[in-house]
Amino acid sequence: SQKKAKSGFRFTGDALKSCKDLISSGSLAGAALWEKRRFHFLGADSIFLEDRHERKVLGSASCFAQANTEVNARIQKFVQELVHGCSGPVLELYSGIGNFTLELFAADHGSDRTITAAEIDPLACDLLKRNALLWKKGDLLRIWRKDAGAAVESVSKQIAHGVERSPGLVVMDPPRAGCRKLVEPIARLGPKRILYISCDSMTCARDVAGFVSAGYEITKAACFDTMPHTPHFELVLALKKGVKKGVKG
């Protein structure tokens, strides 16, 4: 049982005991309890969401992860195919724990490329750093603990001062609200390609229409049924900088 308080969620002794009993019995790996505006962990603070030879990903109860791992693997493969052959710096926005980050490294036959990943959640940033070490990519991944808007602004300033090239690829996986205010700033960075991953078709259509108006063309799109028998699904769209305005039929 629990009751809400101004500082967060206060758990009763019975709730804490239940969590500890489940962890002790092996039924639960760990628990993340929200208290005084921060998470407190019981048991393991992270687990392997994926533990294959070629891919290991640490996750936590306090950070977002796709519930449908089988379909998520298909999305990851599709992302890898879409970014294959891209050149230049890579900017990943809303990176989370790195659900797609490894694919950005592996896309070009495993060739090393420096990626800047922006994520505002400190716990997700920590897990992304740990995952990068598992992938042996720690030296090639620059993690910024800042929101997507601040990250785009930082890259823009670096380009203006001649210390950074325009990104060859911008990858984003925003929340349901989308990234309406970032469409123009991202387009001004001049990326050759944009990859937009979305869980909301309405905000995705709105934002992608903005990129099209800015001179980008949709080259490929796919829909993934991440939650069967519900209205929820995942969209992945690839856009390429061009001279035409409008969407090809």
Disulfide bonds with the S-S distance in Angstrom:
none
